[in-house]
Amino acid sequence: MAKQTPVKKEKTQASTSQAPIKVITVNRQAYHDYVVERTVEAGISLVGTEIKSIREGKVNLRGSYAIARNGEIWLENAHIAIYEHGNRYNHEPMRNRKLLLHKREINQLLSKVAAKGLTLIPLKLYLKGGRAKIELGLCRGKKLYDKRDAIAERDVKRDIERIVRGR
């Protein structure tokens, strides 16, 4: 009788694409002011006290944007509050943070921003597999009448839901 080799069980590790996502903050103002044409996930280069403050949920993305400098994408105007248990090495709340993207993704985004007059706006900040990620939107600014149409459409949907629930 031939000797049987034991079958090895493969380790099943949750990859970063399968990791649970914990949304920290959503930039709702961006959805009001812009039409999102495409979204991109990017990592953020942070210091120790910044990630601790993010885990506590003390982040504000309102008014922030991403720009390109020297072939890199930088997040500007994002406020990550000072970590209250930090020491003298605490971070600056409004500092510029480097976004981590592949060179190919950066070149695609920059070509669209330059050609079509779009802008890069952070839409969400979340933790994925223990790492902070940001969802960047390639956005086009809304006109005032577009904003009014969106508000009217939202009101109609709310009224319809109210009527349906009432039955």
C-alpha positions in Angstrom: 0.0 0.0 0.0 1.3 3.4 -1.0 2.1 5.9 1.7 -0.4 8.8 1.7 0.8 12.3 2.1 -1.2 14.5 4.5 -3.1 17.3 2.8 -1.9 20.7 4.0 -4.6 23.1 5.0 -4.0 26.5 3.5 -4.1 29.4 5.9 -7.0 31.7 5.1 -6.1 35.2 5.9 -8.4 38.1 5.3 -6.7 40.1 2.6 -7.1 43.9 2.6 -9.8 43.7 -0.1 -11.9 41.4 2.2 -11.1 43.2 5.4 -14.1 44.9 7.3 -14.5 48.6 6.7 -15.2 51.0 9.5 -16.3 54.4 8.1 -14.8 57.2 10.3 -16.2 60.3 8.5 -18.1 61.2 5.3 -17.7 64.6 3.5 -21.5 65.2 3.0 -20.8 68.8 1.8 -18.8 67.4 -1.1 -21.8 65.4 -2.3 -23.9 68.6 -2.1 -21.4 70.8 -4.0 -20.0 68.4 -6.6 -21.0 65.7 -9.0 -18.8 62.7 -8.4 -17.7 61.1 -11.7 -15.2 58.5 -10.4 -13.8 57.4 -7.0 -10.4 56.2 -6.1 -9.1 54.6 -2.9 -5.8 55.9 -1.5 -3.8 55.3 1.6 -2.6 58.2 3.8 0.8 58.7 5.2 0.2 59.5 8.9 2.2 59.9 12.2 1.3 57.9 15.3 -0.9 60.4 17.1 -2.9 61.0 13.9 -4.0 57.4 13.5 -5.0 57.4 17.2 -7.1 60.5 16.7 -8.7 59.0 13.6 -9.6 55.9 15.5 -11.4 58.1 18.0 -13.3 59.7 15.0 -11.9 63.2 15.5 -11.6 64.1 11.8 -13.2 66.8 9.6 -12.9 66.6 5.8 -15.2 69.6 5.0 -13.4 72.1 2.8 -10.5 69.7 2.1 -9.1 68.9 -1.3 -6.2 67.0 -3.0 -3.6 68.6 -5.2 -0.6 67.4 -7.1 3.0 68.5 -6.2 6.1 67.0 -7.8 4.3 63.9 -9.1 2.6 63.2 -5.7 -0.9 63.7 -4.5 -1.3 65.7 -1.2 -4.3 66.1 1.0 -4.8 69.7 2.1 -7.1 71.4 4.6 -8.1 68.2 6.3 -8.4 68.6 10.1 -7.3 65.7 12.3 -7.7 66.8 15.9 -4.7 66.7 18.3 -4.6 63.4 20.2 -5.5 64.4 23.8 -3.2 61.7 25.4 -0.3 62.7 23.2 2.9 64.3 24.4 5.1 67.0 23.1 5.5 65.0 19.8 1.8 65.5 18.9 1.0 66.3 15.3 -0.1 69.6 13.7 -3.9 69.3 13.0 -4.0 71.0 9.6 -0.7 69.7 8.2 -0.6 68.5 4.6 -0.6 64.7 4.2 0.8 62.6 1.4 -1.7 60.3 -0.3 -0.4 56.9 -1.3 -1.3 55.9 -4.9 0.5 54.0 -7.7 2.3 56.2 -10.2 -0.1 55.0 -12.9 -3.2 56.0 -10.9 -1.6 59.4 -10.2 -0.9 60.0 -13.9 -4.5 59.1 -14.8 -6.0 61.4 -12.2 -3.7 64.3 -13.2 -4.5 63.9 -16.9 -8.3 64.0 -16.1 -7.9 67.0 -13.8 -5.9 69.0 -16.3 -8.0 68.1 -19.4 -11.6 68.3 -18.1 -11.3 70.8 -15.3 -12.2 68.3 -12.6 -11.0 68.4 -9.0 -10.0 65.8 -6.4 -12.2 65.9 -3.3 -11.9 63.5 -0.3 -15.3 61.9 0.1 -14.8 59.3 2.9 -12.2 58.4 5.5 -12.3 54.8 6.8 -10.3 52.1 8.4 -9.7 49.0 6.3 -7.8 46.2 7.8 -6.4 48.5 10.5 -5.1 51.0 7.9 -6.5 54.5 7.2 -7.8 54.9 3.7 -9.4 57.8 2.0 -11.9 57.7 -0.9 -11.0 60.5 -3.4 -13.7 61.6 -5.8 -12.9 63.0 -9.3 -15.6 65.7 -9.1 -17.1 68.5 -11.2 -18.7 71.5 -9.4 -22.5 71.8 -9.4 -24.2 74.9 -10.5 -26.8 76.5 -8.2 -29.7 75.2 -10.2 -28.3 71.7 -10.0 -28.2 72.0 -6.2 -31.8 73.2 -6.2 -32.9 70.2 -8.4 -31.1 67.8 -6.1 -32.9 69.3 -3.0 -36.3 69.2 -4.8 -35.7 65.5 -5.8 -34.7 64.6 -2.3 -37.9 66.2 -0.9 -40.1 64.3 -3.4 -38.5 61.0 -2.4 -39.0 61.8 1.3 -42.7 62.6 0.7 -43.2 59.3 -1.3 -41.5 57.3 1.5 -43.7 59.0 4.0 -46.9 58.2 2.1 -45.8 54.5 1.5 -45.0 54.1 5.2 -48.4 55.5 6.2 -50.4 52.7 4.6 
